[in-house]
Amino acid sequence: MFSVSVSPISVGSNIFFTFALCSISALVLLLLRRFLTLRATPAYLILPIFLALALPASVVLLVPIDLASSSRNGSGPKAIWLPDRMVLVFWRIAYWLIFVLTWVILPLLGEYIDSGYREPRARIIYSLRQNARYQLIVLCCATVGLIYVSIQNGFDFISIKGLVMALAYVWGLVLAIYLMGHGLVSIPRNLFRNANVSGRLRRIQAHAPKVHDRLMDAVNELESLESQVNQLQQRKTGTARDFQDWIEELGEGTGASDVRAPILESPDTASTVPSVITERYLADLTRRLQRARHMKARFVDEWDRLVQTAADLQTIINSAASKKLDFGTTTRRSSLFPRVKLLTPYMRYQVHSNIIPSVRLIFGAVFAGASVCIIWSELIKSVAPQISIISLTIVPNWKDPKPVGFGGQVTASAWLLYMCSAALVGVNDAKVWGNRALVRRNTYGESACWYASLVARLTVPIAYNFLTFLPKDFRRNTTFYEFLGKLINLTRLGKGFDFIFPMFILLPVCGTFFNWYGRIKNIFGFALAEDEELHDVENNPSGYGLGGWREGRDLIDRELNGFGSLAVSSRGTRSTWASDLSPGNSRASSSSRQRVPQSESSEPARRTVAAPTVIDAEEEDENFFQSFAHRVRNTFETTNTPQWLQRDQLRLPRWMSGDNTTTEEGGVNRLFGGRAVPGRLRLG
């Protein structure tokens, strides 16, 4: 009898991998649905963005599978593994699709959407022209690199291929290290800060004036551009007739005038329409109008979420005395089950006051430890890689590495996922991206392309940087190293850059941790990244002055009571702009916003909204004398006029008034030729 060795078949791993890819695709679709309107977004935009998000997510899954597949040594399946040939095919598909999407398709598509032209040919020409400068810089760098590689290894196809992959990796790694350094600090720090409810409310209030100012600027900008469209619609002669359909399309998206116009700055009257209307002018106006509309939608959404969060935090603070928390009878957007009350008011208070802060502290400690481990591994991998913490959690035995099991795969996925998440969180901290932002169900197409390109550009460099934490012999057996690592290490410069440059992660880490960017802003007047809310609270703890947290608190209070720039119709519902409402609702909202509450007496109240009391929030920042002065001032400001001093009770005698009236224009002034009627002179 002959013994036949049968190689194991990865049937279970194939099923798991297929199910994981389907799950990733479903999650990406849900993510797109949150930030884009799928029905209104064209397919040529949805498909590239979907691939730019799904492929990097599959890379996070493919790296642990590659580790287990390359280390099994022909033994039975001990983890999720795939044949080497299948892993290589997946790496080629994922890498080159990501490369083409990042460097060609998404940049061209973003400028195509943002062009403002109507015809596809004009859009394509504009997109090519806008990307020509960027591509020219890349081509110059590639030419210099090609000369260097040709001198080192000769001019052949492998050298050119390695040069292209190495340059893409270097640019992605530089950006990834910078962003990941910010995220490794901001993730645990935000969890620690948000565990304190009053401190979180104070930071939100300090951030409110800036968001409100940007919202008002966005409204003014949109009003100015819509006034230009109205002027164009009034022109029926000249060159405007040639673009009448285009002008009518611009006017279709123009809504009614906003009721907040009296409290805003007047529109820019200097921005008049030129006498000769050209296609370039209309394209520029269309582009600016699209950006302004999405800018308004962005800050409407941001202001709405800020007000909602501040109201929730204030409710939590106010419930400390009664130990019962009730957010109101209306639907809260943050609730997964809006119509089902799963918790009693007492249990809800315990959850929001004790359980959630404790959970945030625990996760903050865990993520802080993970950040320290990643930073330590980046610094030590080129000097003493055997004490790298990440490597020890995946491959405990350095000298005799065993095949990676399922636990090692889960650990590797967790490390890689946290590194990618830290880089994406750093995108919000580093404020060098212009006006791009993600808005719920209303993200601008160019912003969506840019964010998808950024996600795709960061994932592969972070994945290979994670692979450098592992033992040298263990790393070189992987398919990922055979596909990408050899070409990156083709020259001596590539080998040194791969291990030396990640040490510079200390620069963004220290810059975020010690707030170097705030000091740079104070010296030079600009900032790349800064925790502005904490900076404002620390520099201005009393909250007085323009931009203080007291101003933000007043803005939020007026908004919640229906006297702000947004009309919050009910507690917990999404606030709507009056210009976006129906005519009847717009009038009702306008009348309710312009109405000033009256006191019980006949004198109007001086302050329309009473500021809610924050327990142990204001008193801790004031000394005895400041507190006494504030109490005295508040006493005089809030005291009503006595009845015996009111004007209705002081009636002049008949011989002084001249008649039985007590008007301001009558009385003694009439005896001396005063103004009996406003605007008319009495000659006597």
Residue pairs with C-beta under 8 A, 6 or more apart in sequence:
7 74
8 75
8 76
8 77
10 77
10 81
10 82
10 83
12 77
13 65
13 77
13 80
13 81
13 82
14 82
16 80
17 61
17 65
17 80
17 82
20 61
21 58
21 61
24 54
24 57
24 58
24 61
25 50
25 54
27 57
28 50
28 53
28 54
28 57
29 50
31 53
32 38
32 46
32 49
32 50
32 53
34 440
34 441
35 438
35 439
35 440
35 441
35 443
35 448
36 46
36 49
36 441
36 443
36 448
37 441
37 442
38 46
41 445
44 109
45 109
45 113
45 445
45 448
45 449
48 101
48 105
48 106
48 109
48 449
48 452
49 106
49 448
49 449
49 452
51 97
51 101
52 98
52 101
52 102
52 106
52 452
52 453
52 455
52 456
53 452
53 455
53 456
55 94
55 97
55 98
55 101
55 456
56 98
56 420
56 455
56 456
56 458
56 459
56 460
58 90
58 94
59 94
59 98
59 459
59 460
59 463
60 413
60 416
60 417
60 420
60 459
60 463
61 413
62 87
62 90
62 91
62 94
63 412
63 413
63 416
63 463
63 466
63 467
63 480
64 80
64 404
64 408
64 409
64 410
64 412
64 413
64 416
65 80
65 81
65 82
65 87
65 409
66 87
66 91
66 478
66 479
66 480
67 394
67 404
67 408
67 409
67 412
67 470
67 478
68 78
68 79
68 80
68 81
68 403
68 404
68 405
68 408
68 409
69 81
69 82
69 83
69 84
69 87
69 479
70 84
70 87
70 477
70 478
70 479
71 401
71 402
71 403
71 404
71 474
71 477
72 78
72 79
72 81
72 403
73 403
75 403
78 403
78 405
78 406
79 403
79 404
79 405
79 406
79 408
79 409
80 406
80 409
82 90
84 479
87 479
88 479
88 482
88 483
91 479
91 480
91 483
91 484
92 483
95 460
95 483
95 484
98 456
98 457
98 459
98 460
99 168
101 452
101 453
101 456
102 168
102 453
102 456
102 457
103 138
103 168
106 449
106 450
106 452
106 453
106 456
107 131
107 134
107 449
107 453
108 127
108 128
108 131
109 127
109 449
110 445
110 446
110 449
110 450
110 453
111 126
111 127
111 130
111 131
111 446
112 123
112 124
112 126
112 127
113 445
113 446
113 449
114 287
114 290
114 291
114 444
114 445
114 446
115 122
115 123
115 126
115 127
115 283
115 287
116 126
116 282
116 283
116 284
116 285
116 286
116 287
116 288
116 290
117 123
117 126
117 279
117 283
117 286
118 246
122 279
122 283
126 283
138 167
141 167
142 163
142 164
142 167
145 163
145 166
145 167
146 155
146 159
146 160
146 163
148 491
148 493
149 159
149 160
149 162
149 163
149 490
149 491
150 159
152 490
152 491
152 492
153 159
153 490
153 491
158 487
159 490
161 487
162 486
162 487
162 488
162 490
165 484
165 487
165 488
166 487
166 488
166 490
166 494
169 460
169 461
169 464
169 484
169 488
170 497
171 457
172 457
172 458
172 460
172 461
173 461
173 465
173 501
173 502
174 501
175 457
175 458
175 461
176 423
176 458
176 461
176 462
176 465
177 465
177 501
177 502
177 504
177 505
177 508
178 426
178 430
178 507
178 508
179 422
179 423
179 424
179 426
179 427
179 430
179 458
179 508
180 374
180 419
180 422
180 423
180 426
180 462
180 505
180 508
181 426
181 505
181 506
181 507
181 508
181 509
181 511
181 512
182 422
182 425
182 426
182 429
182 430
182 508
182 509
182 511
182 512
182 529
183 421
183 422
183 423
183 424
183 425
183 426
183 429
184 371
184 374
184 375
184 422
184 505
184 509
185 371
185 509
185 512
185 513
186 425
186 426
186 429
186 512
186 531
187 367
187 371
187 421
187 422
187 425
188 364
188 365
188 367
188 368
188 371
189 364
191 360
191 361
191 363
191 364
191 367
192 360
192 361
192 364
192 368
193 199
193 200
193 203
193 534
194 200
194 360
195 357
195 358
195 360
195 361
195 364
196 357
197 313
197 316
197 317
197 352
197 353
197 357
198 313
198 317
198 614
198 615
198 616
198 617
200 313
201 310
201 313
201 314
201 317
201 614
201 617
202 537
202 549
202 617
203 533
203 534
203 537
203 549
204 306
204 309
204 310
204 313
204 533
204 552
205 310
205 543
205 549
205 550
205 552
205 553
205 556
206 532
206 533
206 536
206 537
206 543
206 547
206 548
206 549
206 552
207 306
207 532
207 533
207 536
207 552
208 306
208 310
208 549
208 551
208 552
208 553
208 555
208 556
209 546
209 547
209 548
209 551
209 552
209 555
210 532
210 547
211 299
211 302
211 303
211 306
212 303
212 552
212 555
212 565
214 299
215 296
215 299
215 300
215 302
215 303
215 565
216 264
216 265
216 565
218 292
218 295
218 296
218 298
218 299
219 258
219 260
219 264
219 296
219 565
220 264
220 265
220 267
220 268
221 292
221 295
222 289
222 292
222 293
222 295
222 296
223 257
223 258
223 261
223 264
223 267
224 267
224 268
224 271
225 285
225 288
225 289
225 292
226 254
226 255
226 289
227 267
227 271
228 271
228 272
228 273
228 285
229 247
229 250
229 251
229 254
229 285
229 289
230 251
230 254
231 272
231 273
232 240
232 247
232 250
232 251
232 273
232 277
233 247
233 248
233 251
235 273
235 277
238 275
238 276
238 277
239 276
239 277
239 278
240 247
240 277
242 277
243 277
243 279
243 282
246 282
246 286
247 282
250 282
250 285
250 286
250 289
253 289
253 293
255 579
255 580
256 579
256 586
257 579
258 577
258 578
258 579
259 578
259 579
259 586
259 589
259 590
259 593
260 565
260 578
263 565
274 281
290 444
291 435
291 444
294 439
294 442
294 443
294 444
294 447
295 435
297 439
297 442
298 435
298 437
298 439
298 442
300 566
300 575
300 577
301 439
301 440
301 442
303 559
303 565
303 566
303 575
304 566
304 574
304 575
306 556
307 556
307 559
307 560
307 566
307 568
307 575
308 333
308 334
308 572
310 556
311 556
311 560
311 571
311 572
312 327
312 332
312 334
314 612
314 614
315 325
315 326
315 327
316 325
316 349
316 352
316 353
317 614
317 615
317 617
318 612
318 613
318 615
319 325
319 326
319 349
319 353
320 353
320 615
323 346
323 349
324 345
324 346
324 348
324 349
325 345
325 346
325 348
325 349
325 352
325 353
326 345
326 348
327 348
327 571
327 572
328 570
328 571
328 572
330 570
330 571
330 572
330 573
331 338
331 339
331 572
331 573
332 338
332 572
333 572
333 573
333 574
343 351
367 418
370 415
370 418
371 422
373 389
373 390
374 390
374 415
374 418
374 419
374 422
375 505
375 506
375 509
376 388
376 389
377 388
377 389
377 390
377 391
377 469
378 502
378 503
378 505
379 503
379 505
379 506
380 387
380 388
381 388
381 391
381 468
381 469
381 499
381 502
382 499
382 500
382 503
385 391
385 469
385 471
385 472
386 398
386 471
388 469
390 415
390 466
390 469
391 398
391 469
391 470
391 471
393 411
393 415
394 404
394 408
394 411
394 412
394 415
394 470
395 401
395 402
395 404
395 408
395 470
395 471
395 474
398 471
401 471
401 473
401 474
404 412
412 466
415 466
416 462
416 463
416 466
419 462
419 465
419 466
420 458
420 459
420 462
423 458
423 462
424 455
424 458
426 508
427 433
427 451
427 454
429 512
429 529
429 531
430 528
430 529
431 527
431 528
431 529
431 530
432 528
432 529
433 450
436 444
436 446
436 447
436 450
436 451
437 443
437 447
438 447
438 448
438 451
460 484
463 480
464 480
464 484
464 485
464 488
465 502
467 475
467 478
467 480
467 481
467 485
468 475
468 498
468 499
468 502
475 481
475 485
476 485
488 494
488 498
489 495
489 498
510 516
511 517
511 529
512 529
512 531
515 530
515 531
515 535
517 527
517 528
517 529
517 530
518 527
518 530
518 531
518 535
520 526
520 527
520 528
521 527
521 530
536 547
536 548
536 549
537 549
540 547
540 548
540 549
541 621
542 548
542 550
542 621
542 622
542 626
543 549
543 550
543 551
543 553
543 618
543 621
544 550
545 551
553 611
554 609
554 611
555 564
556 564
557 609
557 610
557 611
557 612
558 564
558 608
558 609
559 565
559 566
559 568
559 575
560 568
560 571
561 608
561 609
562 568
562 569
562 592
562 593
563 593
563 608
563 609
566 575
566 576
566 577
567 575
567 576
567 577
567 578
567 589
567 592
567 593
568 575
569 575
569 576
569 589
578 586
578 589
578 590
578 593
579 586
581 589
596 604
596 605
596 608
597 605
597 608
598 604
598 605
599 605
599 640
601 640
601 641
601 646
602 646
602 648
603 640
603 641
603 646
606 637
607 637
619 627
622 630
643 649
651 662
652 662
652 667
654 660
656 667
656 668
657 666
657 667
658 666
658 667
658 670
658 671
659 666
665 674
665 675
665 676
665 677
665 678
666 676
669 675
670 676
670 682
673 681
673 682
673 683
673 684
674 682
675 681
675 682
676 682
